[in-house]
Every structure is written in structure tokens, then in C-alpha cells.
Amino acid sequence: MYIIKKWCFFFAFLFPLPSFAQIGVSIGGTLNNAAGWAITDLNNSTTYDLPGNSYFVSLNYEISLKNYRIAFVPEIGGALFENQIIDLGTFINKTLRFQLNTHIYFLDFEGDCDCPTFSKKGNPLKKGLFLNVSPGVSYFANTVETPSSNITDNLIKPNIGAGLGYDIGVNKNITITTFANTYFFSRLNWPGLINLLNNPSTGNKTANGVTNLSQIQAGITLRYHF
């Protein structure tokens, strides 16, 4: 929470006179790749991917600069994944994340007016396409549920992300944005996973409790300008 407040204060101080603001709601899907958490059954080479793929929802607030097409978009969101593996238990991954997105409209950097995308003139691709740079921090709650136990491991990890987005101005108040981003987390630790697999009753299965996590996230945002 301290990190979030620090970043918000920094940008509020650095850019105190925004041109306009928009509030948005985003939904979409996330492809997760955490190779170290994949459970392999050594008896038949079956692999169970954790955390698996998931859906997400988030809220964001866009603050645009007055003279250049750069927008700062603080975002908070969450995702949930649940997978039941026979003879092992139920694996639940909950994520709460904060991203400090920066949208850079590199094809129309100086723009043509102090206004939302709908009111701008010119080629739709030029005025709508942007690069997103997205550092952030996430809270993970990873749970292993079995008939005899329920263990949750909590951790907080920073991440770095980047991607592309495209604004479609519906009218002067509403903008629809499609986007695709990729994120990277380093060395996430899940002790409960290893503790479970160390139990002889789980059979000849193996995984690594420490892993890097890469994500590909795609979705759509509905924004309201005020």
C-alpha cells in the first residue's frame, strides 16, 4: 500500500494540470505460464499447469496531459483461478494487482486538441493506437485445499509489463479500448505446493515451489469521459 501511495503522489506532483480524465472498467482473459509450478506425474508423464488461465476485472482512472498524448492510468484489479486435481486437492490462486500504466500515443504524440479520442481529427489508427508501459505490484494468495488441510501462502511481488492498445471513440463521453499486454514476475514462491507433494500419499508427483511467471493479457475497456 505504501508503494501505491508513493507512486500516486509522485505523478500528482509532477503533472498537476491534466487536460481531462476518464474512468474505466476492464475485463478480459490471462494466459499464465509458471513452469516451476506445473505438477508432473512421473508415473505417466501427465502435467497439471498451475495457476492455469483465468479471467480478470479491473478499474482504472485515466489522466491525460494537456500538450502531449501521454496518459497515466492507475489500475487496480483482480483474478481468480481454481483447479481440482484428483488425488491431490483443489488449487486456488487469487490475485489483487495494481498497475501504473502509461499510454503513449506514438503516432500522434502532439495531437490536435485537448479532447478525447472521438473528438480528434485524422486517421483512426494514428489517433487511437498507443504503447502501454506498465510497472506494477501484485498480491498473491495461493491455496491448497485437501480433505485434511487448507493452507494459504501469501506473497507480494513487483512486475513489469508492456503492450499495445487501441482506442475507439464512440461519442464525446464514451471510449472503448482493446488491448493486449505481457507481464513478467520473478521468483514466486509457493511452499504449500511442495509440502503437499512431499507427502507420500500424493504419489510420485513433482514440481518446483519457486518459479518465474509470465502472463499474456488481452481484454476490453469501457471508459467514460468527464
C-alpha positions as CSV (number, residue, x, y, z in Angstrom):
1,M,0.0,0.0,0.0
2,Y,2.9,2.4,0.8
3,I,4.3,1.8,-2.7
4,I,1.0,2.6,-4.3
5,K,0.6,5.9,-2.4
6,K,4.2,6.9,-3.2
7,W,3.7,6.5,-6.9
8,C,0.3,8.3,-6.9
9,F,1.8,11.2,-5.0
10,F,4.7,11.4,-7.4
11,F,2.6,11.7,-10.5
12,A,0.1,14.0,-8.9
13,F,3.1,16.3,-8.1
14,L,4.8,16.0,-11.4
15,F,1.6,16.5,-13.6
16,P,-0.8,18.7,-11.6
17,L,-2.7,20.1,-14.5
18,P,-4.3,17.2,-16.6
19,S,-6.4,18.0,-19.6
20,F,-9.2,15.6,-18.9
21,A,-9.9,12.4,-17.1
22,Q,-11.7,9.2,-17.8
23,I,-12.8,6.3,-15.5
24,G,-12.9,2.8,-17.0
25,V,-13.8,-0.8,-16.4
26,S,-11.8,-3.6,-18.0
27,I,-12.5,-7.3,-18.4
28,G,-10.5,-10.0,-20.2
29,G,-8.5,-13.1,-20.0
30,T,-5.0,-14.0,-18.9
31,L,-2.7,-16.8,-20.2
32,N,-0.4,-17.7,-17.3
33,N,2.9,-19.6,-17.7
34,A,4.6,-20.6,-14.4
35,A,6.7,-23.6,-15.5
36,G,8.0,-24.3,-12.0
37,W,4.5,-24.7,-10.5
38,A,3.5,-27.3,-13.1
39,I,2.9,-30.7,-11.4
40,T,4.2,-33.7,-13.2
41,D,3.1,-37.2,-12.5
42,L,6.3,-39.3,-13.0
43,N,4.3,-42.5,-13.5
44,N,2.6,-41.4,-16.7
45,S,4.2,-38.0,-17.6
46,T,0.8,-36.2,-17.1
47,T,1.3,-32.5,-16.4
48,Y,-1.1,-30.2,-14.5
49,D,-0.5,-26.5,-15.2
50,L,-0.8,-24.1,-12.3
51,P,-2.1,-21.4,-12.0
52,G,-3.7,-22.1,-15.4
53,N,-5.6,-19.5,-17.4
54,S,-8.0,-17.1,-15.8
55,Y,-10.3,-14.1,-16.3
56,F,-9.8,-10.7,-14.7
57,V,-11.7,-7.5,-14.0
58,S,-10.2,-4.1,-13.1
59,L,-11.0,-0.4,-12.5
60,N,-8.8,2.4,-13.8
61,Y,-8.6,6.1,-13.9
62,E,-7.0,7.9,-16.9
63,I,-5.3,11.3,-16.5
64,S,-4.1,12.8,-19.8
65,L,-1.5,15.5,-20.2
66,K,-2.5,18.8,-21.8
67,N,0.0,19.3,-24.5
68,Y,1.1,15.7,-25.4
69,R,-0.7,12.5,-26.0
70,I,0.5,10.7,-22.9
71,A,-2.0,9.3,-20.3
72,F,-1.3,7.9,-16.9
73,V,-3.7,5.2,-16.0
74,P,-3.5,3.8,-12.4
75,E,-5.4,0.5,-12.4
76,I,-6.5,-2.0,-9.7
77,G,-7.9,-5.4,-10.5
78,G,-8.2,-9.0,-9.5
79,A,-8.3,-12.5,-10.9
80,L,-9.3,-15.9,-9.6
81,F,-8.3,-19.4,-10.8
82,E,-9.4,-22.7,-9.3
83,N,-8.4,-26.2,-10.4
84,Q,-9.3,-29.5,-8.8
85,I,-6.8,-32.4,-9.3
86,I,-7.9,-35.9,-8.5
87,D,-6.0,-37.5,-5.6
88,L,-4.3,-34.2,-4.8
89,G,-6.8,-31.5,-3.9
90,T,-8.1,-28.1,-5.0
91,F,-5.7,-25.4,-6.0
92,I,-6.9,-21.8,-5.8
93,N,-4.9,-18.7,-7.0
94,K,-6.2,-15.3,-6.1
95,T,-4.5,-12.1,-7.3
96,L,-5.0,-8.5,-6.5
97,R,-2.8,-6.2,-8.5
98,F,-2.0,-2.5,-9.0
99,Q,-0.6,-1.3,-12.3
100,L,0.7,2.2,-13.1
101,N,0.0,2.2,-16.9
102,T,1.4,4.9,-19.1
103,H,-0.2,5.2,-22.6
104,I,2.0,6.8,-25.2
105,Y,0.2,7.7,-28.5
106,F,3.4,7.5,-30.5
107,L,1.8,8.0,-33.9
108,D,0.1,11.2,-32.8
109,F,2.3,12.4,-29.9
110,E,1.4,16.1,-30.0
111,G,-2.2,15.5,-31.0
112,D,-4.5,18.2,-32.4
113,C,-6.8,19.2,-29.5
114,D,-7.4,19.0,-25.8
115,C,-10.1,16.3,-26.1
116,P,-10.9,12.6,-26.0
117,T,-10.2,10.3,-29.0
118,F,-13.7,10.7,-30.5
119,S,-13.2,14.5,-31.0
120,K,-9.7,14.2,-32.6
121,K,-9.3,14.6,-36.3
122,G,-7.3,12.3,-38.6
123,N,-6.6,8.7,-39.3
124,P,-8.4,6.4,-36.8
125,L,-5.3,4.2,-36.4
126,K,-3.0,7.1,-35.9
127,K,-5.1,8.8,-33.2
128,G,-6.2,5.5,-31.5
129,L,-3.1,3.3,-31.3
130,F,-0.9,3.5,-28.2
131,L,2.1,1.9,-26.5
132,N,1.5,0.9,-22.8
133,V,4.3,0.7,-20.3
134,S,3.1,-0.9,-17.1
135,P,5.1,-1.4,-13.9
136,G,3.1,-2.8,-11.0
137,V,2.9,-4.8,-7.9
138,S,0.6,-7.8,-7.1
139,Y,-0.6,-9.7,-4.1
140,F,-1.0,-13.4,-4.5
141,A,-3.0,-15.8,-2.2
142,N,-2.2,-19.4,-3.3
143,T,-4.2,-22.0,-1.5
144,V,-4.0,-25.8,-1.4
145,E,-7.2,-27.5,-0.1
146,T,-7.3,-31.2,0.8
147,P,-9.7,-33.2,2.9
148,S,-7.3,-32.8,5.9
149,S,-5.9,-29.3,5.4
150,N,-6.3,-25.8,4.0
151,I,-3.1,-23.9,3.6
152,T,-2.7,-20.5,2.0
153,D,0.6,-18.9,1.1
154,N,0.6,-15.1,0.7
155,L,3.2,-13.0,-1.2
156,I,3.7,-9.6,-2.8
157,K,5.7,-9.2,-5.9
158,P,6.6,-6.4,-8.4
159,N,6.2,-6.9,-12.1
160,I,6.9,-5.1,-15.3
161,G,4.6,-5.1,-18.3
162,A,4.2,-3.7,-21.8
163,G,1.8,-3.9,-24.6
164,L,-0.4,-2.2,-27.2
165,G,-3.9,-0.8,-27.1
166,Y,-6.4,0.9,-29.5
167,D,-9.0,3.5,-28.6
168,I,-12.3,3.6,-30.4
169,G,-14.3,6.8,-29.7
170,V,-18.0,6.0,-29.6
171,N,-19.0,9.6,-28.7
172,K,-17.6,12.5,-26.8
173,N,-18.2,10.7,-23.5
174,I,-17.5,7.1,-24.2
175,T,-14.4,5.3,-25.4
176,I,-13.9,1.6,-26.0
177,T,-10.3,0.4,-25.8
178,T,-9.0,-3.0,-26.9
179,F,-5.6,-4.1,-25.5
180,A,-3.0,-6.8,-25.2
181,N,-0.2,-6.7,-22.6
182,T,2.5,-9.0,-21.4
183,Y,3.8,-9.1,-17.8
184,F,6.7,-10.7,-16.0
185,F,7.2,-11.7,-12.4
186,S,10.4,-13.1,-11.0
187,R,10.8,-15.9,-8.4
188,L,7.4,-16.5,-7.0
189,N,7.5,-19.0,-4.1
190,W,4.7,-21.4,-3.2
191,P,5.8,-23.5,-0.2
192,G,2.4,-25.2,0.3
193,L,2.6,-26.8,-3.1
194,I,5.9,-28.5,-2.3
195,N,4.7,-29.5,1.2
196,L,1.8,-31.3,-0.4
197,L,3.9,-33.2,-2.9
198,N,6.4,-34.2,-0.2
199,N,3.6,-36.2,1.4
200,P,3.9,-39.9,0.3
201,S,0.2,-40.2,0.0
202,T,0.2,-37.9,-3.1
203,G,2.1,-40.5,-5.2
204,N,5.1,-40.0,-7.5
205,K,4.5,-36.3,-8.4
206,T,6.9,-33.4,-8.6
207,A,7.0,-29.6,-9.0
208,N,9.2,-26.7,-8.2
209,G,8.0,-24.4,-5.5
210,V,9.8,-21.4,-7.0
211,T,9.0,-20.1,-10.5
212,N,9.0,-17.1,-12.8
213,L,5.6,-16.1,-14.0
214,S,4.9,-14.7,-17.5
215,Q,1.4,-13.5,-18.5
216,I,-0.3,-12.5,-21.7
217,Q,-3.4,-10.5,-21.0
218,A,-6.0,-9.3,-23.5
219,G,-9.3,-7.5,-23.0
220,I,-11.5,-4.6,-23.5
221,T,-12.1,-1.4,-21.5
222,L,-15.2,0.8,-21.4
223,R,-14.3,4.4,-20.4
224,Y,-16.4,7.4,-19.5
225,H,-15.0,10.9,-20.0
226,F,-15.9,13.7,-17.7
